Amino acid sequence: MIKNYLTHYSQKYASKWLVFGIDLAIILLTFFMTYFIRFNFTLNFDLKQLMYQLPFIFVIAAFSFIVIGSFKSVIRHTGFTDVVNLFKSITLMSTLSILFILINRISNLIPEFTIPIHIIVIHSLLSFVALSSSRLLFKMVYNYLKCKLVPSKKVLIYGAGESGIITYNALVSNLSSKFNVVGFIDDDIKKNGKSINGVPIFSKSKVTKSYIEFNVVDEIVVASQTIDSNSLLKLIDSLVDLDVKVTKVPPIEKWINGELSVKQIKQVQIEDLLGREPIKIDNPNLLNEFNGESILVTGAAGSIGSELVKQLANFDVKKLILVDQAESALYDVQQDLKRNGKENFITTIVADIRDGLRIDSIFQEYKPTMVFHAAAYKHVPLMEKSPYEAIKINVNGTKILADTASRYDVKKFVFISTDKAVNPTSVMGATKRMAEMYISCLQKESKTKFITTRFGNVLGSNGSVIPLFKKQIENGGPLTLTHREITRYFMTIPEASQLVLEAGTMGKGGEIFIFDMGESVKIYDLAKNMIKLSGLRFPEDIDIQITGLRPGEKLYEELLANGENTLSTYHKKIMISRTRELEYGAIKSDIEDLCITNRFQNNNIVMKMKNLIPEYKSNNSDYEKFDKRVQIYKKVRGLSEDRKDKNYINL
């Protein structure tokens, strides 16, 4: 009710014309006060003459206010610009008054009318102080009533720099929610003890449990644009036992039209705690690389594929061909592009990459000049039980697509692989490595430039650990984790897509691109941080349950296989993997044979893969029993040197 009253008052009664009237009243009052002060705080001056002068001052002031428009500002949001407009109005008023008095003295238009110049000057100073003070007083009273009478959130702002000040202004001027900023936190000791708009600045060390509880702080808004993830994590850790929400201001480049909106201030996400700086790629060559190209993206409805499409749509491409077998998800991507006005050069096609005739017809009709291949089966435990399907999509699907691209002389073919292809311990990882190998073989005989990108887990992708944990938290827990010591490399979906685009630009053919993802993340710590970010406590509110490694799952991931090393590129975060030398002819033939003979006999399929990929060693899987048998058989029969002998499939 009080909130409605204040809003009603500010909108109805504090209108610009009321402000206009109050300003004129203040001008007249200060004119009287000027004489009162000039005559030593007595009334020993000609009141009759004053009555003649007041209408003149009223008209001149009204004209000045209307010309400058100083009365049109919203008083409760008075700022520096409003004070400048007041100064302009007063300056115009005094200038016009002095000019009229001087002209009147020379021309004697109104013989008995005059105002001493020193009275006009003193009046101008008093008017400026009085008008500015009245606005400041109204603003202070309004904010006081708003904070005291209207329910509001008490907020601390982390960062007293320019971003912090902009955040402060966005919070206090917000109409939908009321915020009371009680302090700024800043690591710069030079700012400690100072204040901004009367709000004190103090160091992070003073943000103690007793301070939070005493001031009933509801939220800490991280406005600093330079805070690192470790400092952010320590801040969250220090508040874990308190009912305090931690939110974060987005990067400046994401502000709407350069201005911060309160709606953009979001709760800290797990992406903010990656432990490394986000990888940024700013390559002007990308504009030229994709200009006028017809680009086909497979898996276009998936996490990486859809982000690729989104970023490619911002380039001046001739056509984007979106291919996926997931009809509903592809439809959603199509509608998003339509909403953004991108439908003119977009073609969406429901198709299966395993269907060679269908893929050939797509290439024949749309004639793509570049291909980004993101379609794949990626879930390790599921593929461990279905080697047939894994090979059918990840190997044979890639083979069909690559062969077709080569046949139609596509300029570049960018294949999206995974770090699970490095020293694979699962069927899924082994199939992705086989696809890498086939592409490397095809590069030897094709005009198409085949490029591979290899990266770790993608935050927020379908089926990844982050959405799983979020869902488990929503359901009240517990969070399920396969091993307490398991670690993974992480990247965001935009980072992954940027890497793929960059690889498509810098690749000359035959490379496997990897990049520096910093330190691997311990999933157990990740789970605890997600619980904290949700405003809950571990293990009191939500516990973590260890379930044991799943079939084919690694305890830790690797970026390079045994015998591999890297070459640097012009981007310090992106490297080229130097893989072991392959027997291209024999391997290509073996992979083609495997795709043809692929049947539902899991043991035979896995045996073939293990012979093709010497570093493939199963982990926590029923297929571990074959590793030793393959090694013994190779030793006895010398298959490592004579790969033409195919009798090993009968083991």
N, C-alpha and C positions, 0 to 999 in steps of 0.2 A: 504493500500500500504506500509506504514511504517512498519506495523507488518510483512508483507511478506518479506520485506527487511531485517529486523532483524533476522527472522527465517532463511532466505537464507544465510545471513552472518555467523550466528553461526554454521550452518550445513556444509557449503562449505569451508569457509576460516579458521574457528577456528577448523580445524581438528587436530587430535592427532599429525600428522607429522609437522604441522605448529607450534604447541606448542613445539614439540621436538626441532625444529630449533630455536625458540625464546629462549627456555631454554638454549641451547648451546651458543647462542649469549650473553645471560646475564652472563653465566659462564666466557666467554672470557673477557667480559667487566669488570666484577668484579675482574678478575685476574690482569688486567691492573690497576684498581683502587687500588688494594692492594699495588702494588709498589708505586703508586702515593702517597698514604697515608703514607706508610712506610718511604718515603724520604721527609717527611714534605711538601707534596703537591707541589713538584717540579719534574722536569724530570731528576734529577741527578742520573740516574741509567742506566745500560747497556741495551739499547734497542735491541741490536743484540742478547744478551743472552735471552731476553724476547721473541724474535721471535722464538728461538729454543724451549722454554718452552711451548708456546701456543699450538702447535700440540699435545704435550704429554697430556696437560690438556684437550684438545678437545676429544682425544680418550678415556681417562679415564672417563671423564664425560659422554660421549655417552654410553660407556659400562655400567656405573652405572645406568643411566636413563632407559636403555633397560632392565636390570636385575630387577630393582624394578618396572618399569612401571609407574613412577610418571607422565609422560606426557600424559597418557591415560585418565585422569579424565576430566570431563566436567567442563571447567573453570568457567562458570557462576554459577555453583552449588558447588563451592569449599567449603569444610567443614573441620572439624578437622582431619578426616582420610586422606584427601589429603595433609594436612600440615605434618602429620606424615610420609607419603610416601616421601615427599620432604626431610625431615630430614634424613630418611634412605638412600636416594640417595646421599645426601651430605656427610653423614658419611662414606658410602662405597667408594665414590670418594676420600675423604681425607685419608682414611685408606690405600687404594691401592696406592695412591701417596706416602705416607710416607714409606710404605713397600718397594716400588720400589727404592726410594732414598736411604734408609738404605742399601738395598741389593747391589745397585750400588756402594755405598761407600766402602763396604767390598770387593766385587768381582772385582771392577773397570772395569765393562763391557763397560761403556761409560765414559771414563776418564774426559772429559770436561763437562759432563752434570750433573747438580745438581740444586736443588731448596731448599732454606732455609726452615727449618721446620716451623719457625714462619710465613713465608709467606703463607705456606699451611694452617696453622691454621686460620690466619686472613682471607684468601680467603674463607675458609669454612663458617665462620661466615657471611661474606659479601654476599656470594652466597645464603645462607639460607634466610637471610633477604630480599635480592633482589627478589628471586624467589617467596617467600611468598607474598611480597608486590605487585609484578606484578599481581599475581592472584587476590588478594584482590582489587586492583585498577580496573582490568578488570570487576570484579563482580559488583563493585560499579557503574562503568560507564554504564554497561549493565542494571542494575536495574534502574538507573536514567533515561536512555533513554526509557526504557520500561514503566516507570511510567509517564514520561513527554510527550512522543511522541505517545505512544500507549494507546488507551482508556482502562482504568482499573477501577475496583471497589475499592473504599476506604473502608477499613474494620477495625473494632475494634474487638479485641479478648477478650472475658470475661474469665478470668482465666490465670494467669501468671505462673502456675505450669508446670509440665512435659507435661501434655496433651496440654496445651496452646502452649508450644514451638514446639511440634510435629505438632500441627495445623498450626502454623506459617510457618514451613518448607514445609508442604504440600501445603499451599496456594502460597508461593512465588516461588515454583519449578513447579507449574502447568503450562502446555503448552497450554491447550485448552482455558483457561480463564486467564486474567491478574488481579492480586490482589495487592493492595498497602496497606499494614498493617500500619496504622497511630498510633496505640497505643494498649496497653494492659490495661484491667480493672481488678483490684484484690481487694478483701476485706481485705487482709492482710496488715495492716498499715506498717509493716516492709519492704514491697516491694515498697511502694509508693516513687516516686522520683528516683527510679533506672531505668535501661533500659535493654532490651534484644536485642542483635544485633543492637543497636542504636535506638531501638523503645522504647519510654518512657512508664513507668507503672504508672498509677494513680488510685485513688479511684473512686468508682461508683458515688460519690457525684459530681464529676467534669464533669460527662457526662450529661451536660445540653442541653437545646434546642439550646442555642446560640453556644455551642461547636459543636454540630452536624451540624448545618447550616453553621457555619464558615468553618469547615473542609470538608463539603459536604460528610459526611459519608453515604455510601449506605447500609451497612450491618453490623450487630453485630453478630459475631459467638460465641456462648456459648460453650467454650471448657472445662469448669469446670465439673468434674465428680461428684462433691459433692454438687452442687447447688440444693437447695430444691425448690419445686414447688411454694411456696409463694414468694420467692425471684425472681424466673423467671417471675411470674405473675406481680410483682411490676415493673420489668424491662420493660415488655411489656406495662403496663399501662403508664409508664413515656414516652413512645415513640409513644403513640397512635396518637398524632397529627402530627407526623413527617413521612416523606416518607422514613422510615428505615425498612429494612427487618431483622427479627430476625431468625437465623438458629441455629442448635444445632449439636454438634459432638456426634455420637453414643457412647454407652459404649465401653470401651476398648476391651471387649471380643467379640464384633461384628466387630472389624477391620479385614480386609482381610489379612490373614497370619501375623497378628500382626502389620500391617502397615496401616496408615490412608490414604484414598483416598479422594480427594475433592468431588468426586461424592457421597460419603457417608454422607456428611454434608447436612442435610435436614432441611427444615423449621420446626419450633417448632410445634408439634402436640398437639391436645387437651389432649391426653393421658399423656403428660408431665405436665399437670396442674391439675392432679387428687386431689391434696391436701394430698397425703399420699405416703409413700414409696412403690414401687412395691413389691408384695408378691413373695418371692423367696423360692422355695422348692428344697433342695439339699439332697435327701434321697438315699443313696447307695442301700437300700433294693429294690428300684424300679427295678434295674437290675435283681435281683434274682426273683422278683415277676412275671415278664412277660417273663422270659427266657423259651423258648420252648413251650409257650402257644399258643393255637388257639383262637384268640380273634375276636368276632363279634361286630361290631359297627353299630347301627341303626342311621338313620339321618346322615349318613356319608358324605353327600354332603352339609350339613348345616354349619353354622359358627363354632359352637363348635365341631360338629362331624368331620369335615375335619381337624381341628387343633388337635383333639385327634388322628386321623389317622396319621397325620404328626409326632406327637411325639412318638406314639407307633411304627412307622416304624423305629425309631432309636434304638429300643431295639432288642434283639436277639429273636424275636418271631418266632414261627413255621409257623403261617399263620394269615393273617388279612383278615377278611371277611367284606366287605363294603356293607351295605344294605341301599337303599333309593329308593323312588318311583320317585324322580326327575331325569329323565334320563340324560338330558343335563348337569346339575350340577355334577352328579356322573361321567359322562364322563370326565369332566374337572379335577376332583380330580384324576381320573385314569391316565390321561395324565401327570399330575404334578408328580405323583409317578414314572411313567415310565422314565421321564426326569432325575429323581434323582437315577435311577437304582434300584428301589424298587419293580419292577413288578414280580419278581420271587416268592414272597410269598404273593402276593396280589390277592384277588378274589373280583370282583365287581358284585353285584347282584341287578337288578332292581326288587323290591318287595314291597308289601304293608303289613305293620305289622298287619293290620286288617284281613288279609287272614290267618286263622289258619292253613289250609292245606299246604299253601305255606311255612309258617314259620316252620312247622313241617318237611317238606321235606328238608329245609335248614339245620336244626339241625341234621337230620338223615344223610345227605350226608357229611357235613363238621365237625360235632362233635365239636363245639366250647367249650372251657373250661372256658371262661370268656365272659361276655356280658357287653357292655357299651351302655345304652339305651338313646340316645339323640333325637330320633324322636318325634316330638310333634307339635301341633298347638299352637302358642304363642301370636298371636296378639289379644289384649284384646277387642277392639271395634268390630272386625269381629266375634269373638267367642261369644260375647254378643248377636249377632243376630242369631247365629247358635249353640245353645246348643247341638243339635243332633250330629253335626259333632265334636264338642269339646269332647263329651263323647265317640264317636266312635273311635277317635284317642287317646286322652290323657288317657282315662280310659280303654276302651275295648282293645285298641291296646297294652297298657302296660300289661293288664291282660293276654292276649293271649301270649305275649312274656315271661312274668314271669312264667306262668303256664308251657309253653314249656321248659323253662330253668330248672325249677324244675323237670319236668318229665325226662329230660335227665341228671340230676345230674350235672349241670354246677357248677363249684367251686364258682364263685362269679358273682353277677348280680348288676351292679352299675347303679342306676337310677338318671338321671339329672332332678332335680326339680327346683323350683324358689321361690324367696321370696314373690311372689304374692300368694303363697299357704298359707301364714301366715295370719290369720284373713281375709280370702278372701272377696273381694268386687265385684268380677267379676266371670262370668261363667268360664273363662279360669283358674283363680286362684283356683276356687272350684274343677275343674276337676283334676288339678295337686295335690291338697290336697287329693282327693279321691284316686288317684293313689298311693300316699304315704301311705295312710291307708291300701289299699289292699296289698301292698308289706309287710307292717308290719304284717298283718294277715297271709300272706303266710309263713313268716319267722317261725311261730310257728309250722308248719307242714312239713317243707322242709329241706333237707340237704344242699341246696344252701344257701350261705350267701348273703342276700339281703341288699344292702347299698344304702343310698340316699344322694345326695349332693344338697344343697340348697344355691343358691347365687343370687345376684342382676343382674342389667342390664349389658349387655356386650357391651363394646365400639366397634363400627364398625361392629356389627353383622347385618345380613340382616333385614331391617325394623326398626332398632334402630334409636334413635334420631340423632346420629352423622351423618350418611350418609344422613338423611333427611335434616338436617341443611346445609350440604355441597352442596347438590343439589340446595337448595333454594338460597344459596349465589351465586352459579354459574349462576342462573337464574335472579339475581339482587334483590332477596328478594320479600316480607318481610319474616322473619323467623316466623313461626307460633308456638305458645306456648299455651297450654291449660289453664295454670294458672300461675300467677306471682310468687306464693309462692310454687309451686310444687318442691319436692326434690326427688332425687333418689340416691341409692348406685350404684357405677360403678366399673367395673373391666375390664381388657383387656382379649381378647380371649385366649392368652397363659396362663394368670393367671387362668382363669376358667378351662382350660384343665389340668393344673398342679394340681389343687385342685381335680379334678375328678380322676386323676391317683393316687394321694396320698391317697384319700379315698379308692380306690381299693386295696391299699397296707395295710393301717392300719385298715380297717374295719373288724370286727369279725362277723358281721351279725346283722341286726336290727337297726343300727344307722342312724341318720340323721345328716350329717356333715354341719356345717355352719362355716363362718370365719369372722374375724375382718376386715371389709372393711373401717375402719376409719370413718370420718364424711361423712354424706350424702351430695350430691352436689346439690346446687340450680340450676335448669335448666335455669332459667332466666340469672344467672351469666354465666353459660356455653355458652349460646347463644351469650352473649356480647363478651366473650373471643374468640369465634370462628370468630366473625366479625373482631376483632382486629388482630387475627392471619392471616386473609386473606388480611391484609393490608388496610382494610376499616374502616370507622368511623361509630359509632352508636350515634344517629339515622340519621345523615346527609346522609350517603351513603346507609345504610340498616337499616330498622326499625324492631321492633319485634311486632307482632300482637297477642293479647290474644284472643283465640277462645272459651275458656270455656272447662271444664272437659268433656271428652268423656265418653260414657256409660261404667260403670264398673271400671273407672279409679280412683286410690287413689291419694290423695294429697301428701302422703308420704308413703314409704314402711317400713315394719317391718321385723326383722330377727327372732323374736320369737313370737309365738302365746300366747294368754292369758293362764296362768297356766303353761307355759313352762319356763325352765331355762337351764343352760348349764353346761357341764363337760369339763374340760381342757384336752388337749392331749399333746403329746411330742412336737408338733409344736405350738408356742405361738399364731399364727394367726388362728389356726384351732380349733374349738370346736365341741362338740357333744351336740345336742339338746335333752333335756329330755322332751319328749312329754307327754301329758296327757294319762292316761291309757285308753285303748280301750276295748270294748266288742267284742273281736276278732271274735268269731263265728257268732254273729248277724250281725256285720258290713260286714264281708266277704260275708255273704249270701245276704245282702241288695244290695251290690255293684254288685254282680253277677246277681241279679234280675233286677237291673237298666240297666245293659248292654244288657240283653235279651229283656226287654220291651221298650228299647230306641226307640222312634218314633219322628215324626216331631211335636209333640204337646209340644211346648216350655214351656208353663205354668206348665204342669204336671211334666216335666223333672226337671225344676228349683225347684219346690216344693219338689220333692224327694231329691234333693241335699241339700236343706236347712235343711231338717229333718236329713239327714245323717251327716251334718257338722253344729253343733250348732253355731259356730263362724262366719259362712257365712252370712254376711249382705250386701246386694246390695248397690251400691253407684252410684248416678246419672244415674239410670237405671229404665226401666219400671218394673223391678222385685222388686223394693223397696216395692211395695204394698203388697207383700206376706210375708214380714218379720214379721209384726205385726200379721197377721193372723196365721202364724205358731206358734208364741209365745202363742197366745191365745188358739189355738187348743191344743198345748202341755199341757198347764196349765189345760185345761178342761178335756182332755182325759188321761192325765198322760202318754203321749207317751215317755217321757224321761226315764221312768222306764219299760215300756212295749212296746218294739220296734217291737214286733211280729204283732201288729195291723197294717194292711196295708191300712185301710180305708182313711188315710190322703190324698191319691192320688186323691180323688174325691173332695177335697176342691175347 
